[in-house]
């Protein structure tokens, strides 16, 4: 099972979307994107609450 998270579903006007079966990698990518693109800190808990299983 893979996890998928997208900025648009999180309410951002942004086309970033990532899908991965590696939860830790996905969390790292999302944190980096949130920090660099949205100047936002996301905790692993935030990310776990925002992704969907695909
Ligand atoms: Zn984004």
mmCIF file of the protein (N, C-alpha, C, O) and its ligand, coordinates in Angstrom:
data_MODEL
# 
_entry.id   MODEL 
# 
loop_
_entity.id 
_entity.type 
_entity.pdbx_number_of_molecules 
1 polymer     1 
2 non-polymer 1 
# 
_entity_poly.entity_id                      1 
_entity_poly.type                           'polypeptide(L)' 
_entity_poly.nstd_linkage                   no 
_entity_poly.nstd_monomer                   no 
_entity_poly.pdbx_seq_one_letter_code       
;(UNK)(UNK)(UNK)(UNK)(UNK)(UNK)(UNK)(UNK)(UNK)(UNK)(UNK)(UNK)(UNK)(UNK)(UNK)(UNK)
(UNK)(UNK)(UNK)(UNK)(UNK)(UNK)(UNK)(UNK)(UNK)(UNK)(UNK)(UNK)(UNK)(UNK)(UNK)(UNK)
(UNK)(UNK)(UNK)(UNK)(UNK)(UNK)(UNK)(UNK)(UNK)(UNK)(UNK)(UNK)(UNK)(UNK)(UNK)(UNK)
(UNK)(UNK)(UNK)(UNK)(UNK)(UNK)
;
_entity_poly.pdbx_seq_one_letter_code_can   XXXXXXXXXXXXXXXXXXXXXXXXXXXXXXXXXXXXXXXXXXXXXXXXXXXXXX 
_entity_poly.pdbx_strand_id                 A 
# 
loop_
_entity_poly_seq.entity_id 
_entity_poly_seq.num 
_entity_poly_seq.mon_id 
_entity_poly_seq.hetero 
1 1  UNK n 
1 2  UNK n 
1 3  UNK n 
1 4  UNK n 
1 5  UNK n 
1 6  UNK n 
1 7  UNK n 
1 8  UNK n 
1 9  UNK n 
1 10 UNK n 
1 11 UNK n 
1 12 UNK n 
1 13 UNK n 
1 14 UNK n 
1 15 UNK n 
1 16 UNK n 
1 17 UNK n 
1 18 UNK n 
1 19 UNK n 
1 20 UNK n 
1 21 UNK n 
1 22 UNK n 
1 23 UNK n 
1 24 UNK n 
1 25 UNK n 
1 26 UNK n 
1 27 UNK n 
1 28 UNK n 
1 29 UNK n 
1 30 UNK n 
1 31 UNK n 
1 32 UNK n 
1 33 UNK n 
1 34 UNK n 
1 35 UNK n 
1 36 UNK n 
1 37 UNK n 
1 38 UNK n 
1 39 UNK n 
1 40 UNK n 
1 41 UNK n 
1 42 UNK n 
1 43 UNK n 
1 44 UNK n 
1 45 UNK n 
1 46 UNK n 
1 47 UNK n 
1 48 UNK n 
1 49 UNK n 
1 50 UNK n 
1 51 UNK n 
1 52 UNK n 
1 53 UNK n 
1 54 UNK n 
# 
loop_
_struct_asym.id 
_struct_asym.entity_id 
A 1 
B 2 
# 
loop_
_chem_comp.id 
_chem_comp.type 
_chem_comp.mon_nstd_flag 
UNK 'L-peptide linking' . 
ZN  non-polymer         . 
# 
_pdbx_entity_nonpoly.entity_id   2 
_pdbx_entity_nonpoly.name        ? 
_pdbx_entity_nonpoly.comp_id     ZN 
# 
_pdbx_nonpoly_scheme.asym_id         B 
_pdbx_nonpoly_scheme.entity_id       2 
_pdbx_nonpoly_scheme.mon_id          ZN 
_pdbx_nonpoly_scheme.ndb_seq_num     1 
_pdbx_nonpoly_scheme.pdb_seq_num     101 
_pdbx_nonpoly_scheme.auth_seq_num    101 
_pdbx_nonpoly_scheme.pdb_mon_id      ZN 
_pdbx_nonpoly_scheme.auth_mon_id     ZN 
_pdbx_nonpoly_scheme.pdb_strand_id   A 
_pdbx_nonpoly_scheme.pdb_ins_code    . 
# 
loop_
_atom_site.group_PDB 
_atom_site.id 
_atom_site.type_symbol 
_atom_site.label_atom_id 
_atom_site.label_alt_id 
_atom_site.label_comp_id 
_atom_site.label_asym_id 
_atom_site.label_entity_id 
_atom_site.label_seq_id 
_atom_site.pdbx_PDB_ins_code 
_atom_site.Cartn_x 
_atom_site.Cartn_y 
_atom_site.Cartn_z 
_atom_site.occupancy 
_atom_site.B_iso_or_equiv 
_atom_site.pdbx_formal_charge 
_atom_site.auth_seq_id 
_atom_site.auth_comp_id 
_atom_site.auth_asym_id 
_atom_site.auth_atom_id 
_atom_site.pdbx_PDB_model_num 
ATOM   1   N  N  . UNK A 1 1  ? 0.844  -1.200 0.000  1.00 0.00 ? 1   UNK A N  1 
ATOM   2   C  CA . UNK A 1 1  ? 0.000  0.000  0.000  1.00 0.00 ? 1   UNK A CA 1 
ATOM   3   C  C  . UNK A 1 1  ? 0.876  1.244  0.000  1.00 0.00 ? 1   UNK A C  1 
ATOM   4   O  O  . UNK A 1 1  ? 1.836  1.335  0.765  1.00 0.00 ? 1   UNK A O  1 
ATOM   5   N  N  . UNK A 1 2  ? 0.551  2.179  -0.837 1.00 0.00 ? 2   UNK A N  1 
ATOM   6   C  CA . UNK A 1 2  ? 1.304  3.424  -0.888 1.00 0.00 ? 2   UNK A CA 1 
ATOM   7   C  C  . UNK A 1 2  ? 0.506  4.534  -0.208 1.00 0.00 ? 2   UNK A C  1 
ATOM   8   O  O  . UNK A 1 2  ? -0.714 4.456  -0.071 1.00 0.00 ? 2   UNK A O  1 
ATOM   9   N  N  . UNK A 1 3  ? 1.220  5.549  0.204  1.00 0.00 ? 3   UNK A N  1 
ATOM   10  C  CA . UNK A 1 3  ? 0.588  6.742  0.757  1.00 0.00 ? 3   UNK A CA 1 
ATOM   11  C  C  . UNK A 1 3  ? 0.730  7.871  -0.259 1.00 0.00 ? 3   UNK A C  1 
ATOM   12  O  O  . UNK A 1 3  ? 1.737  7.980  -0.958 1.00 0.00 ? 3   UNK A O  1 
ATOM   13  N  N  . UNK A 1 4  ? -0.300 8.703  -0.324 1.00 0.00 ? 4   UNK A N  1 
ATOM   14  C  CA . UNK A 1 4  ? -0.280 9.811  -1.265 1.00 0.00 ? 4   UNK A CA 1 
ATOM   15  C  C  . UNK A 1 4  ? -0.695 11.079 -0.536 1.00 0.00 ? 4   UNK A C  1 
ATOM   16  O  O  . UNK A 1 4  ? -1.612 11.081 0.285  1.00 0.00 ? 4   UNK A O  1 
ATOM   17  N  N  . UNK A 1 5  ? 0.004  12.146 -0.859 1.00 0.00 ? 5   UNK A N  1 
ATOM   18  C  CA . UNK A 1 5  ? -0.365 13.428 -0.250 1.00 0.00 ? 5   UNK A CA 1 
ATOM   19  C  C  . UNK A 1 5  ? -0.199 14.508 -1.305 1.00 0.00 ? 5   UNK A C  1 
ATOM   20  O  O  . UNK A 1 5  ? 0.766  14.492 -2.069 1.00 0.00 ? 5   UNK A O  1 
ATOM   21  N  N  . UNK A 1 6  ? -1.124 15.432 -1.349 1.00 0.00 ? 6   UNK A N  1 
ATOM   22  C  CA . UNK A 1 6  ? -1.025 16.512 -2.314 1.00 0.00 ? 6   UNK A CA 1 
ATOM   23  C  C  . UNK A 1 6  ? -1.335 17.831 -1.627 1.00 0.00 ? 6   UNK A C  1 
ATOM   24  O  O  . UNK A 1 6  ? -2.160 17.914 -0.716 1.00 0.00 ? 6   UNK A O  1 
ATOM   25  N  N  . UNK A 1 7  ? -0.643 18.856 -2.098 1.00 0.00 ? 7   UNK A N  1 
ATOM   26  C  CA . UNK A 1 7  ? -0.869 20.184 -1.540 1.00 0.00 ? 7   UNK A CA 1 
ATOM   27  C  C  . UNK A 1 7  ? -2.297 20.641 -1.784 1.00 0.00 ? 7   UNK A C  1 
ATOM   28  O  O  . UNK A 1 7  ? -2.914 21.272 -0.925 1.00 0.00 ? 7   UNK A O  1 
ATOM   29  N  N  . UNK A 1 8  ? -2.817 20.316 -2.964 1.00 0.00 ? 8   UNK A N  1 
ATOM   30  C  CA . UNK A 1 8  ? -4.146 20.833 -3.294 1.00 0.00 ? 8   UNK A CA 1 
ATOM   31  C  C  . UNK A 1 8  ? -5.192 20.296 -2.311 1.00 0.00 ? 8   UNK A C  1 
ATOM   32  O  O  . UNK A 1 8  ? -6.091 21.023 -1.887 1.00 0.00 ? 8   UNK A O  1 
ATOM   33  N  N  . UNK A 1 9  ? -5.062 19.027 -1.962 1.00 0.00 ? 9   UNK A N  1 
ATOM   34  C  CA . UNK A 1 9  ? -6.019 18.469 -0.999 1.00 0.00 ? 9   UNK A CA 1 
ATOM   35  C  C  . UNK A 1 9  ? -5.826 19.051 0.389  1.00 0.00 ? 9   UNK A C  1 
ATOM   36  O  O  . UNK A 1 9  ? -6.745 19.048 1.208  1.00 0.00 ? 9   UNK A O  1 
ATOM   37  N  N  . UNK A 1 10 ? -4.618 19.554 0.650  1.00 0.00 ? 10  UNK A N  1 
ATOM   38  C  CA . UNK A 1 10 ? -4.351 20.179 1.945  1.00 0.00 ? 10  UNK A CA 1 
ATOM   39  C  C  . UNK A 1 10 ? -4.745 21.656 1.939  1.00 0.00 ? 10  UNK A C  1 
ATOM   40  O  O  . UNK A 1 10 ? -4.603 22.347 2.947  1.00 0.00 ? 10  UNK A O  1 
ATOM   41  N  N  . UNK A 1 11 ? -5.242 22.132 0.792  1.00 0.00 ? 11  UNK A N  1 
ATOM   42  C  CA . UNK A 1 11 ? -5.753 23.491 0.730  1.00 0.00 ? 11  UNK A CA 1 
ATOM   43  C  C  . UNK A 1 11 ? -4.803 24.502 0.115  1.00 0.00 ? 11  UNK A C  1 
ATOM   44  O  O  . UNK A 1 11 ? -5.094 25.698 0.100  1.00 0.00 ? 11  UNK A O  1 
ATOM   45  N  N  . UNK A 1 12 ? -3.659 24.030 -0.397 1.00 0.00 ? 12  UNK A N  1 
ATOM   46  C  CA . UNK A 1 12 ? -2.716 24.955 -1.029 1.00 0.00 ? 12  UNK A CA 1 
ATOM   47  C  C  . UNK A 1 12 ? -2.968 25.013 -2.530 1.00 0.00 ? 12  UNK A C  1 
ATOM   48  O  O  . UNK A 1 12 ? -3.360 24.026 -3.154 1.00 0.00 ? 12  UNK A O  1 
ATOM   49  N  N  . UNK A 1 13 ? -2.732 26.189 -3.088 1.00 0.00 ? 13  UNK A N  1 
ATOM   50  C  CA . UNK A 1 13 ? -2.819 26.354 -4.532 1.00 0.00 ? 13  UNK A CA 1 
ATOM   51  C  C  . UNK A 1 13 ? -1.464 25.967 -5.124 1.00 0.00 ? 13  UNK A C  1 
ATOM   52  O  O  . UNK A 1 13 ? -0.660 26.827 -5.483 1.00 0.00 ? 13  UNK A O  1 
ATOM   53  N  N  . UNK A 1 14 ? -1.232 24.679 -5.218 1.00 0.00 ? 14  UNK A N  1 
ATOM   54  C  CA . UNK A 1 14 ? 0.091  24.162 -5.539 1.00 0.00 ? 14  UNK A CA 1 
ATOM   55  C  C  . UNK A 1 14 ? -0.094 22.767 -6.114 1.00 0.00 ? 14  UNK A C  1 
ATOM   56  O  O  . UNK A 1 14 ? -0.921 21.996 -5.626 1.00 0.00 ? 14  UNK A O  1 
ATOM   57  N  N  . UNK A 1 15 ? 0.665  22.443 -7.142 1.00 0.00 ? 15  UNK A N  1 
ATOM   58  C  CA . UNK A 1 15 ? 0.480  21.153 -7.810 1.00 0.00 ? 15  UNK A CA 1 
ATOM   59  C  C  . UNK A 1 15 ? 1.365  20.043 -7.265 1.00 0.00 ? 15  UNK A C  1 
ATOM   60  O  O  . UNK A 1 15 ? 1.428  18.960 -7.848 1.00 0.00 ? 15  UNK A O  1 
ATOM   61  N  N  . UNK A 1 16 ? 2.049  20.296 -6.158 1.00 0.00 ? 16  UNK A N  1 
ATOM   62  C  CA . UNK A 1 16 ? 2.914  19.264 -5.592 1.00 0.00 ? 16  UNK A CA 1 
ATOM   63  C  C  . UNK A 1 16 ? 2.090  18.059 -5.155 1.00 0.00 ? 16  UNK A C  1 
ATOM   64  O  O  . UNK A 1 16 ? 1.080  18.193 -4.464 1.00 0.00 ? 16  UNK A O  1 
ATOM   65  N  N  . UNK A 1 17 ? 2.543  16.881 -5.572 1.00 0.00 ? 17  UNK A N  1 
ATOM   66  C  CA . UNK A 1 17 ? 1.890  15.647 -5.151 1.00 0.00 ? 17  UNK A CA 1 
ATOM   67  C  C  . UNK A 1 17 ? 2.962  14.578 -5.068 1.00 0.00 ? 17  UNK A C  1 
ATOM   68  O  O  . UNK A 1 17 ? 3.846  14.510 -5.922 1.00 0.00 ? 17  UNK A O  1 
ATOM   69  N  N  . UNK A 1 18 ? 2.888  13.755 -4.054 1.00 0.00 ? 18  UNK A N  1 
ATOM   70  C  CA . UNK A 1 18 ? 3.872  12.686 -3.926 1.00 0.00 ? 18  UNK A CA 1 
ATOM   71  C  C  . UNK A 1 18 ? 3.171  11.420 -3.466 1.00 0.00 ? 18  UNK A C  1 
ATOM   72  O  O  . UNK A 1 18 ? 2.229  11.444 -2.674 1.00 0.00 ? 18  UNK A O  1 
ATOM   73  N  N  . UNK A 1 19 ? 3.670  10.318 -3.995 1.00 0.00 ? 19  UNK A N  1 
ATOM   74  C  CA . UNK A 1 19 ? 3.145  9.008  -3.599 1.00 0.00 ? 19  UNK A CA 1 
ATOM   75  C  C  . UNK A 1 19 ? 4.342  8.118  -3.300 1.00 0.00 ? 19  UNK A C  1 
ATOM   76  O  O  . UNK A 1 19 ? 5.293  8.070  -4.080 1.00 0.00 ? 19  UNK A O  1 
ATOM   77  N  N  . UNK A 1 20 ? 4.300  7.427  -2.195 1.00 0.00 ? 20  UNK A N  1 
ATOM   78  C  CA . UNK A 1 20 ? 5.418  6.561  -1.835 1.00 0.00 ? 20  UNK A CA 1 
ATOM   79  C  C  . UNK A 1 20 ? 4.934  5.445  -0.926 1.00 0.00 ? 20  UNK A C  1 
ATOM   80  O  O  . UNK A 1 20 ? 3.965  5.590  -0.181 1.00 0.00 ? 20  UNK A O  1 
ATOM   81  N  N  . UNK A 1 21 ? 5.642  4.328  -1.013 1.00 0.00 ? 21  UNK A N  1 
ATOM   82  C  CA . UNK A 1 21 ? 5.363  3.239  -0.064 1.00 0.00 ? 21  UNK A CA 1 
ATOM   83  C  C  . UNK A 1 21 ? 6.253  3.355  1.161  1.00 0.00 ? 21  UNK A C  1 
ATOM   84  O  O  . UNK A 1 21 ? 6.092  2.615  2.131  1.00 0.00 ? 21  UNK A O  1 
ATOM   85  N  N  . UNK A 1 22 ? 7.183  4.281  1.110  1.00 0.00 ? 22  UNK A N  1 
ATOM   86  C  CA . UNK A 1 22 ? 8.115  4.468  2.222  1.00 0.00 ? 22  UNK A CA 1 
ATOM   87  C  C  . UNK A 1 22 ? 7.659  5.685  3.033  1.00 0.00 ? 22  UNK A C  1 
ATOM   88  O  O  . UNK A 1 22 ? 7.867  6.828  2.625  1.00 0.00 ? 22  UNK A O  1 
ATOM   89  N  N  . UNK A 1 23 ? 7.041  5.426  4.176  1.00 0.00 ? 23  UNK A N  1 
ATOM   90  C  CA . UNK A 1 23 ? 6.442  6.516  4.950  1.00 0.00 ? 23  UNK A CA 1 
ATOM   91  C  C  . UNK A 1 23 ? 7.475  7.546  5.386  1.00 0.00 ? 23  UNK A C  1 
ATOM   92  O  O  . UNK A 1 23 ? 7.219  8.749  5.343  1.00 0.00 ? 23  UNK A O  1 
ATOM   93  N  N  . UNK A 1 24 ? 8.642  7.069  5.807  1.00 0.00 ? 24  UNK A N  1 
ATOM   94  C  CA . UNK A 1 24 ? 9.656  8.018  6.292  1.00 0.00 ? 24  UNK A CA 1 
ATOM   95  C  C  . UNK A 1 24 ? 10.157 8.903  5.169  1.00 0.00 ? 24  UNK A C  1 
ATOM   96  O  O  . UNK A 1 24 ? 10.389 10.097 5.363  1.00 0.00 ? 24  UNK A O  1 
ATOM   97  N  N  . UNK A 1 25 ? 10.323 8.309  3.982  1.00 0.00 ? 25  UNK A N  1 
ATOM   98  C  CA . UNK A 1 25 ? 10.772 9.096  2.840  1.00 0.00 ? 25  UNK A CA 1 
ATOM   99  C  C  . UNK A 1 25 ? 9.714  10.128 2.467  1.00 0.00 ? 25  UNK A C  1 
ATOM   100 O  O  . UNK A 1 25 ? 10.037 11.277 2.165  1.00 0.00 ? 25  UNK A O  1 
ATOM   101 N  N  . UNK A 1 26 ? 8.466  9.718  2.489  1.00 0.00 ? 26  UNK A N  1 
ATOM   102 C  CA . UNK A 1 26 ? 7.387  10.630 2.142  1.00 0.00 ? 26  UNK A CA 1 
ATOM   103 C  C  . UNK A 1 26 ? 7.350  11.800 3.138  1.00 0.00 ? 26  UNK A C  1 
ATOM   104 O  O  . UNK A 1 26 ? 7.202  12.956 2.743  1.00 0.00 ? 26  UNK A O  1 
ATOM   105 N  N  . UNK A 1 27 ? 7.484  11.489 4.406  1.00 0.00 ? 27  UNK A N  1 
ATOM   106 C  CA . UNK A 1 27 ? 7.474  12.549 5.424  1.00 0.00 ? 27  UNK A CA 1 
ATOM   107 C  C  . UNK A 1 27 ? 8.625  13.525 5.179  1.00 0.00 ? 27  UNK A C  1 
ATOM   108 O  O  . UNK A 1 27 ? 8.443  14.739 5.271  1.00 0.00 ? 27  UNK A O  1 
ATOM   109 N  N  . UNK A 1 28 ? 9.802  12.996 4.868  1.00 0.00 ? 28  UNK A N  1 
ATOM   110 C  CA . UNK A 1 28 ? 10.948 13.872 4.613  1.00 0.00 ? 28  UNK A CA 1 
ATOM   111 C  C  . UNK A 1 28 ? 10.703 14.781 3.412  1.00 0.00 ? 28  UNK A C  1 
ATOM   112 O  O  . UNK A 1 28 ? 10.987 15.978 3.464  1.00 0.00 ? 28  UNK A O  1 
ATOM   113 N  N  . UNK A 1 29 ? 10.179 14.212 2.337  1.00 0.00 ? 29  UNK A N  1 
ATOM   114 C  CA . UNK A 1 29 ? 9.935  14.993 1.122  1.00 0.00 ? 29  UNK A CA 1 
ATOM   115 C  C  . UNK A 1 29 ? 8.906  16.087 1.389  1.00 0.00 ? 29  UNK A C  1 
ATOM   116 O  O  . UNK A 1 29 ? 9.075  17.231 0.966  1.00 0.00 ? 29  UNK A O  1 
ATOM   117 N  N  . UNK A 1 30 ? 7.843  15.722 2.093  1.00 0.00 ? 30  UNK A N  1 
ATOM   118 C  CA . UNK A 1 30 ? 6.775  16.696 2.344  1.00 0.00 ? 30  UNK A CA 1 
ATOM   119 C  C  . UNK A 1 30 ? 7.277  17.807 3.258  1.00 0.00 ? 30  UNK A C  1 
ATOM   120 O  O  . UNK A 1 30 ? 6.970  18.981 3.050  1.00 0.00 ? 30  UNK A O  1 
ATOM   121 N  N  . UNK A 1 31 ? 8.051  17.427 4.274  1.00 0.00 ? 31  UNK A N  1 
ATOM   122 C  CA . UNK A 1 31 ? 8.587  18.459 5.175  1.00 0.00 ? 31  UNK A CA 1 
ATOM   123 C  C  . UNK A 1 31 ? 9.473  19.428 4.413  1.00 0.00 ? 31  UNK A C  1 
ATOM   124 O  O  . UNK A 1 31 ? 9.406  20.640 4.619  1.00 0.00 ? 31  UNK A O  1 
ATOM   125 N  N  . UNK A 1 32 ? 10.312 18.880 3.523  1.00 0.00 ? 32  UNK A N  1 
ATOM   126 C  CA . UNK A 1 32 ? 11.212 19.739 2.753  1.00 0.00 ? 32  UNK A CA 1 
ATOM   127 C  C  . UNK A 1 32 ? 10.413 20.657 1.825  1.00 0.00 ? 32  UNK A C  1 
ATOM   128 O  O  . UNK A 1 32 ? 10.703 21.849 1.718  1.00 0.00 ? 32  UNK A O  1 
ATOM   129 N  N  . UNK A 1 33 ? 9.418  20.098 1.166  1.00 0.00 ? 33  UNK A N  1 
ATOM   130 C  CA . UNK A 1 33 ? 8.592  20.907 0.267  1.00 0.00 ? 33  UNK A CA 1 
ATOM   131 C  C  . UNK A 1 33 ? 7.842  21.991 1.047  1.00 0.00 ? 33  UNK A C  1 
ATOM   132 O  O  . UNK A 1 33 ? 7.793  23.144 0.619  1.00 0.00 ? 33  UNK A O  1 
ATOM   133 N  N  . UNK A 1 34 ? 7.268  21.625 2.172  1.00 0.00 ? 34  UNK A N  1 
ATOM   134 C  CA . UNK A 1 34 ? 6.505  22.594 2.965  1.00 0.00 ? 34  UNK A CA 1 
ATOM   135 C  C  . UNK A 1 34 ? 7.408  23.734 3.429  1.00 0.00 ? 34  UNK A C  1 
ATOM   136 O  O  . UNK A 1 34 ? 7.010  24.899 3.433  1.00 0.00 ? 34  UNK A O  1 
ATOM   137 N  N  . UNK A 1 35 ? 8.618  23.379 3.817  1.00 0.00 ? 35  UNK A N  1 
ATOM   138 C  CA . UNK A 1 35 ? 9.541  24.386 4.324  1.00 0.00 ? 35  UNK A CA 1 
ATOM   139 C  C  . UNK A 1 35 ? 10.016 25.301 3.198  1.00 0.00 ? 35  UNK A C  1 
ATOM   140 O  O  . UNK A 1 35 ? 10.029 26.523 3.346  1.00 0.00 ? 35  UNK A O  1 
ATOM   141 N  N  . UNK A 1 36 ? 10.405 24.704 2.076  1.00 0.00 ? 36  UNK A N  1 
ATOM   142 C  CA . UNK A 1 36 ? 11.014 25.491 1.011  1.00 0.00 ? 36  UNK A CA 1 
ATOM   143 C  C  . UNK A 1 36 ? 9.988  26.262 0.190  1.00 0.00 ? 36  UNK A C  1 
ATOM   144 O  O  . UNK A 1 36 ? 10.250 27.379 -0.255 1.00 0.00 ? 36  UNK A O  1 
ATOM   145 N  N  . UNK A 1 37 ? 8.830  25.663 -0.004 1.00 0.00 ? 37  UNK A N  1 
ATOM   146 C  CA . UNK A 1 37 ? 7.851  26.275 -0.908 1.00 0.00 ? 37  UNK A CA 1 
ATOM   147 C  C  . UNK A 1 37 ? 6.801  27.083 -0.153 1.00 0.00 ? 37  UNK A C  1 
ATOM   148 O  O  . UNK A 1 37 ? 6.355  28.125 -0.632 1.00 0.00 ? 37  UNK A O  1 
ATOM   149 N  N  . UNK A 1 38 ? 6.412  26.612 1.005  1.00 0.00 ? 38  UNK A N  1 
ATOM   150 C  CA . UNK A 1 38 ? 5.314  27.271 1.725  1.00 0.00 ? 38  UNK A CA 1 
ATOM   151 C  C  . UNK A 1 38 ? 5.757  27.925 3.027  1.00 0.00 ? 38  UNK A C  1 
ATOM   152 O  O  . UNK A 1 38 ? 4.944  28.485 3.762  1.00 0.00 ? 38  UNK A O  1 
ATOM   153 N  N  . UNK A 1 39 ? 7.067  27.846 3.306  1.00 0.00 ? 39  UNK A N  1 
ATOM   154 C  CA . UNK A 1 39 ? 7.589  28.438 4.537  1.00 0.00 ? 39  UNK A CA 1 
ATOM   155 C  C  . UNK A 1 39 ? 6.786  27.959 5.748  1.00 0.00 ? 39  UNK A C  1 
ATOM   156 O  O  . UNK A 1 39 ? 6.453  28.732 6.646  1.00 0.00 ? 39  UNK A O  1 
ATOM   157 N  N  . UNK A 1 40 ? 6.492  26.676 5.740  1.00 0.00 ? 40  UNK A N  1 
ATOM   158 C  CA . UNK A 1 40 ? 5.651  26.080 6.776  1.00 0.00 ? 40  UNK A CA 1 
ATOM   159 C  C  . UNK A 1 40 ? 6.358  24.863 7.364  1.00 0.00 ? 40  UNK A C  1 
ATOM   160 O  O  . UNK A 1 40 ? 6.997  24.097 6.642  1.00 0.00 ? 40  UNK A O  1 
ATOM   161 N  N  . UNK A 1 41 ? 6.239  24.695 8.655  1.00 0.00 ? 41  UNK A N  1 
ATOM   162 C  CA . UNK A 1 41 ? 6.766  23.486 9.292  1.00 0.00 ? 41  UNK A CA 1 
ATOM   163 C  C  . UNK A 1 41 ? 5.630  22.488 9.437  1.00 0.00 ? 41  UNK A C  1 
ATOM   164 O  O  . UNK A 1 41 ? 4.574  22.807 9.985  1.00 0.00 ? 41  UNK A O  1 
ATOM   165 N  N  . UNK A 1 42 ? 5.853  21.282 8.945  1.00 0.00 ? 42  UNK A N  1 
ATOM   166 C  CA . UNK A 1 42 ? 4.865  20.223 9.154  1.00 0.00 ? 42  UNK A CA 1 
ATOM   167 C  C  . UNK A 1 42 ? 5.490  19.137 10.014 1.00 0.00 ? 42  UNK A C  1 
ATOM   168 O  O  . UNK A 1 42 ? 6.598  18.679 9.737  1.00 0.00 ? 42  UNK A O  1 
ATOM   169 N  N  . UNK A 1 43 ? 4.792  18.732 11.038 1.00 0.00 ? 43  UNK A N  1 
ATOM   170 C  CA . UNK A 1 43 ? 5.285  17.638 11.876 1.00 0.00 ? 43  UNK A CA 1 
ATOM   171 C  C  . UNK A 1 43 ? 4.898  16.314 11.225 1.00 0.00 ? 43  UNK A C  1 
ATOM   172 O  O  . UNK A 1 43 ? 3.966  16.261 10.422 1.00 0.00 ? 43  UNK A O  1 
ATOM   173 N  N  . UNK A 1 44 ? 5.610  15.251 11.571 1.00 0.00 ? 44  UNK A N  1 
ATOM   174 C  CA . UNK A 1 44 ? 5.195  13.939 11.057 1.00 0.00 ? 44  UNK A CA 1 
ATOM   175 C  C  . UNK A 1 44 ? 3.742  13.637 11.376 1.00 0.00 ? 44  UNK A C  1 
ATOM   176 O  O  . UNK A 1 44 ? 3.055  12.991 10.584 1.00 0.00 ? 44  UNK A O  1 
ATOM   177 N  N  . UNK A 1 45 ? 3.268  14.092 12.517 1.00 0.00 ? 45  UNK A N  1 
ATOM   178 C  CA . UNK A 1 45 ? 1.865  13.859 12.881 1.00 0.00 ? 45  UNK A CA 1 
ATOM   179 C  C  . UNK A 1 45 ? 0.928  14.573 11.913 1.00 0.00 ? 45  UNK A C  1 
ATOM   180 O  O  . UNK A 1 45 ? -0.088 14.018 11.497 1.00 0.00 ? 45  UNK A O  1 
ATOM   181 N  N  . UNK A 1 46 ? 1.279  15.812 11.557 1.00 0.00 ? 46  UNK A N  1 
ATOM   182 C  CA . UNK A 1 46 ? 0.473  16.556 10.579 1.00 0.00 ? 46  UNK A CA 1 
ATOM   183 C  C  . UNK A 1 46 ? 0.398  15.785 9.263  1.00 0.00 ? 46  UNK A C  1 
ATOM   184 O  O  . UNK A 1 46 ? -0.666 15.654 8.658  1.00 0.00 ? 46  UNK A O  1 
ATOM   185 N  N  . UNK A 1 47 ? 1.539  15.287 8.843  1.00 0.00 ? 47  UNK A N  1 
ATOM   186 C  CA . UNK A 1 47 ? 1.609  14.613 7.545  1.00 0.00 ? 47  UNK A CA 1 
ATOM   187 C  C  . UNK A 1 47 ? 0.836  13.296 7.590  1.00 0.00 ? 47  UNK A C  1 
ATOM   188 O  O  . UNK A 1 47 ? 0.106  12.955 6.658  1.00 0.00 ? 47  UNK A O  1 
ATOM   189 N  N  . UNK A 1 48 ? 1.010  12.570 8.683  1.00 0.00 ? 48  UNK A N  1 
ATOM   190 C  CA . UNK A 1 48 ? 0.257  11.308 8.807  1.00 0.00 ? 48  UNK A CA 1 
ATOM   191 C  C  . UNK A 1 48 ? -1.249 11.545 8.780  1.00 0.00 ? 48  UNK A C  1 
ATOM   192 O  O  . UNK A 1 48 ? -2.010 10.687 8.333  1.00 0.00 ? 48  UNK A O  1 
ATOM   193 N  N  . UNK A 1 49 ? -1.683 12.732 9.269  1.00 0.00 ? 49  UNK A N  1 
ATOM   194 C  CA . UNK A 1 49 ? -3.107 13.040 9.266  1.00 0.00 ? 49  UNK A CA 1 
ATOM   195 C  C  . UNK A 1 49 ? -3.616 13.496 7.915  1.00 0.00 ? 49  UNK A C  1 
ATOM   196 O  O  . UNK A 1 49 ? -4.822 13.520 7.669  1.00 0.00 ? 49  UNK A O  1 
ATOM   197 N  N  . UNK A 1 50 ? -2.670 13.865 7.023  1.00 0.00 ? 50  UNK A N  1 
ATOM   198 C  CA . UNK A 1 50 ? -3.069 14.462 5.746  1.00 0.00 ? 50  UNK A CA 1 
ATOM   199 C  C  . UNK A 1 50 ? -2.974 13.489 4.577  1.00 0.00 ? 50  UNK A C  1 
ATOM   200 O  O  . UNK A 1 50 ? -3.605 13.721 3.547  1.00 0.00 ? 50  UNK A O  1 
ATOM   201 N  N  . UNK A 1 51 ? -2.220 12.426 4.699  1.00 0.00 ? 51  UNK A N  1 
ATOM   202 C  CA . UNK A 1 51 ? -2.064 11.549 3.546  1.00 0.00 ? 51  UNK A CA 1 
ATOM   203 C  C  . UNK A 1 51 ? -3.225 10.582 3.444  1.00 0.00 ? 51  UNK A C  1 
ATOM   204 O  O  . UNK A 1 51 ? -3.970 10.363 4.399  1.00 0.00 ? 51  UNK A O  1 
ATOM   205 N  N  . UNK A 1 52 ? -3.356 10.015 2.265  1.00 0.00 ? 52  UNK A N  1 
ATOM   206 C  CA . UNK A 1 52 ? -4.360 8.971  2.093  1.00 0.00 ? 52  UNK A CA 1 
ATOM   207 C  C  . UNK A 1 52 ? -3.661 7.726  1.565  1.00 0.00 ? 52  UNK A C  1 
ATOM   208 O  O  . UNK A 1 52 ? -2.613 7.816  0.925  1.00 0.00 ? 52  UNK A O  1 
ATOM   209 N  N  . UNK A 1 53 ? -4.229 6.604  1.828  1.00 0.00 ? 53  UNK A N  1 
ATOM   210 C  CA . UNK A 1 53 ? -3.665 5.331  1.396  1.00 0.00 ? 53  UNK A CA 1 
ATOM   211 C  C  . UNK A 1 53 ? -4.243 5.001  0.029  1.00 0.00 ? 53  UNK A C  1 
ATOM   212 O  O  . UNK A 1 53 ? -5.459 5.010  -0.166 1.00 0.00 ? 53  UNK A O  1 
ATOM   213 N  N  . UNK A 1 54 ? -3.353 4.709  -0.914 1.00 0.00 ? 54  UNK A N  1 
ATOM   214 C  CA . UNK A 1 54 ? -3.800 4.417  -2.294 1.00 0.00 ? 54  UNK A CA 1 
ATOM   215 C  C  . UNK A 1 54 ? -3.285 3.057  -2.747 1.00 0.00 ? 54  UNK A C  1 
ATOM   216 O  O  . UNK A 1 54 ? -3.555 2.638  -3.872 1.00 0.00 ? 54  UNK A O  1 
HETATM 217 ZN ZN . ZN  B 2 .  ? 3.048  22.782 -2.213 1.00 0.00 ? 101 ZN  A ZN 1 
# 
